Amino acid sequence: MGNIVWLASYPKSGNTWLRAFIYNLIENPSRPGKLADLPAWFEEESKPRWFEAYAGGRELSELSFDELMALRPQVHQDIANSRLRGSVFTKTHNMFGQHNGVPLHNVTVMAGAIYIVRNPLDIVFSLADHFGISIDEAIDFMANEETGTPTNEENVAGYMGSWSTHVASWTVQPHPSIVVLRYEDMKDKPLKAFQSVANLLGMGSDRKRVKKAIQFSDFRVLKKQEMSAGFVEKSPNSKAFFRKGIKNQWVDQLSDDQIACIVERHREQMQHFRYIPPKFR
């Protein structure tokens, strides 16, 4: 059994919120942990430093998409080896599957995963803001089976697929130790939702500690921290990383045609996670 615990999600679904909770749960600080500490405390499988040793002296931008995908199993082995003891909490936005027959996640070094799913009707707003695109372009982006992210100074290219493909790949239980969270339950039923995370980590018996970690990672706390000190993961296209953190913003901001388009493209997974508005069922 491996030691990597994947913190997985489609982009803009609550991954940073989850990391803030885990950090506060494990570190158990007397005051909310700093956002600035998250990048160093957690690993990200897309960071260039993991790939550079296998580039053969070339710039990573010179490697093809297929070449970068093929390096994933070795990179994940290296991430696992980077910690001699304990779990390695590692962020990923890749789907749980294969590319050209090569697994996008090395299951031989995997201890488990926590996957967050969020209503695509709400994701489109954060996605559009993050990438600097329109809502309609974000809707198309989420439906594209070839969707990925490019290689740049901060990250190596990744492969997501459509929102539906991404969600299905992680939630059909391809591994026995995967906890699936709905973003909406993290907001409406935080104790129940985050308790399942604490249970996976073997820390669920200390309810007081779990409640404190929930309080310290509250969206309002995170947003206040970003406003005062910034956050390195903020996109240059956005005014802030933490925007509104609310659910159902689509009700007043998406047209019926836009809603129908999203539901048509993602009906199966939206139905499974209770996201389809009554009017469109």
N, C-alpha and C positions, 0 to 999 in steps of 0.2 A: 504493500500500500504506500502511496506517495504522500507528500506533505503539502502540495499546493491546494489551496482552497480558492477556487475561482469566484470572483465577484463580477458577475456577468449581467449584461443588460444591453438592449438596443440603446443607442445614444439618446441622451436627455430623458432618461427614465428613472433617475434617482440613485445612480451608482455612487455619487459623491456623498449623498445623504447616508447611504448604507455604510460607507467607509468611516464617516464621522461617528456614527453610532458604535461601530466595532472598536474604533480607536478609544473612545471614551469608556466603553465597557471594559476593555482589557487594561488600559492604563489607569483607569479609576482615578482621574485627577480631582483636585479639590475645586477646580473651576473648569469651565469648558475648554477642551483641548483646542489648540490653535489650528486654523485651516492650513497655515504655512507648514505644519508638521506632517500633513497627510502624504504629500508626494514622497517623502523620505521613508515614511513608516510602512507604506504599501508598495508593492511592486506593480509595474505595468508591463505586460508582455510585448507591447508595441514600441518600447523605448529603444532607440537606435543602438545604445551601448551593448545591448544583448546580441546584436546582429553583426557588429563591426568586425569581430574576430573571424567571421566566416565569409567576408566579402572579397577575399583574395586581393586586398590592396585597393579595391575599387571604392568609389563613393557609393553609398547605399542607393542613391538616386539613379545610379547606373544599372542596378540590378533590376531584372524584370519582375513583374508581379508574381509570376510562377516561381521564380527563384526565391523570392522572399517567403512565399507560402511554404515552400519545401524546407525552409530552415526552421520552421516552428517547432517540430519535435525536439531538435537539439537545443534550441533556445530555452524551451521549457525544462529540459533536463538541467540546463545550467542554472535556471532560476531556482529549481528545487535544491540543487547542490549549494546554493548560496547561503542557505541556513542549515546549520548542522543539527539544530534542535528546534522543535516546534513547527507550527504551520507557517506557510508563506502565503499571505493573502495577496492575491494577484488580480488586478483589474483586467477585464477583457471585454471588447465589444464584438468579437468575432462570433459568428454562428457556431453551434456545436455540430460540426460535420467534417467533411473532407473537401479538399481542392486537388483535383488531378490525382485522386487516390491517396493523398497525404493528409492525415488528421490535422485539423486546425488547433486541436488541444491534445496534448500528450497525456492519455489516460493512465499510463503506467506511473506517472508521478503525481497523480491527482488523488487528493483525499476526499474532496467533495466540492460542492458549489452552492452559491446562493444566487438565484436568478430573480431579477425584478422585471415585472411586466407592467406596462402603463397603457392606458387608453390611447390609441393612436389619434383619436380626435383631439386630444390635448397635446400630444407629442409634436404635432405639426407646428405649433406656435414656437416652442423652444427650439425645434430643429431649424426653422426658418431664420430665427434670430441668430442662432449659433453659426450657421453657414452663410448668412447674408443673402438669403434667397427669398422668393415670394412664397406665400402659403400654397399656391397651386403647384409651384415647383417642389415644395416639400412633400406634397401629396404624391407627386410622381416619383420622387426620390424613395419614398417608403414602399412603393409598389414595384420597384425595379429589382429583379432577381440578381442582377449583376452589381448591385450597389456595394461599394467599398470605400475606403478612405485612402487618400494619397500619401506617398512618402514625403515628409518634409523635415525640417530641422528638429522637430519635437517628437515625431512618431513615424514608425514604419507602416507601410500600407497594410490595411486589414480588409477582411472580406465579411460582409454582413448578410448579403442577400436582402430580400424584402422583409418588412416587419413581420409578416405572417410566417415566413420561412424561419426567421430568426427565433420567434417565439416557440414555434413547434419544435425546433431542433433542441431546445433546452428543456421543454416541459413535457415531453413524452417519456421522461424518466430513463434516459440512456445510461444513467449511472445511479446506483442505489442511494447515494448520499447527496441529493440535490434538493435544496429547500427553495420553493417557488413563492415569491411574495408579490402581491398586487400593490402597486404604488398607492392606490386609493385606500387600501386597508392599512397601509403604513400611516396614513393621515387620519382615518376614521377610527381605527382600532389599533393604535400604536403598541399598546402593551401586548396584545395577542400576537401581532405581527412580529415585533422585535423579540418577543419571547422565543419564537421558533428559531431565530438566529442564535440567541443565547444558548438554547438547548443543543443546537448543532455543535457549538463551540465548547460544550460541557460546562457552561456557566449559568445555566438556567435556574439553579436553585436559589440564587441570591436575588430575590425580587427587588429589594431595595436598590441594589447596584444596577439592575436592568432599568428601573424607573429613572435613576439619576442619569444614566447614559442616554436615555430617550430625551430627557429634559435638556441635557447639554448639547445634543445634536439637533435640537428643534430648528426648523427652517428659519425662524426669526433670528435665532442666535447666529446661525451661519451667515445669513444676509448681513447682519450687523457687523460681523467680523470682516466680511469682504468690503463693506463700505468704509471701514476704518483702516484696514491694512491691505486691501486688494487680495487677489487670488490668482496664482500663476496659471491655472487652467482656464481662465477666461479667454474666450475667443476674441480676436481683434475686431470681429464683426459686431460684437455685442457691447452694450453699455455695462452689463454686469453678468456674472456667471449665474447667480441666483436671481431669477426674475420675479415670479409671483408665487411659485410653489403651490398653486391651487389646482383643484380639479374642476371639470365641467366648464372651463372657460369657453369651450366651443359653442355652448348653448347660444350665446349672444354674438358670436364672432364668425361663425361659419355659415355659409348659405346652405339651403337644402340640397342644392346640386353638389356642393363640396362634401357634405355629409354622406349623401347617397353614393358618391364616388368612392369614398373611403370604405364604407360598409360593403359595397359591391366587391371591392378588391380584397377585403380581409374578413369576409363574413364568418368563415368557419372559426377562426381563432377569436374574433370579437364575440361571437356567440358563446364560445366556451368560457370566456372570462367575463361574461355579462356586461359587455360594453355597447351593445346595439341599442340605440334609442327606440322606445316603443313604436314611434311613427314609422320606423324603417325595418321592422321585423317581418 
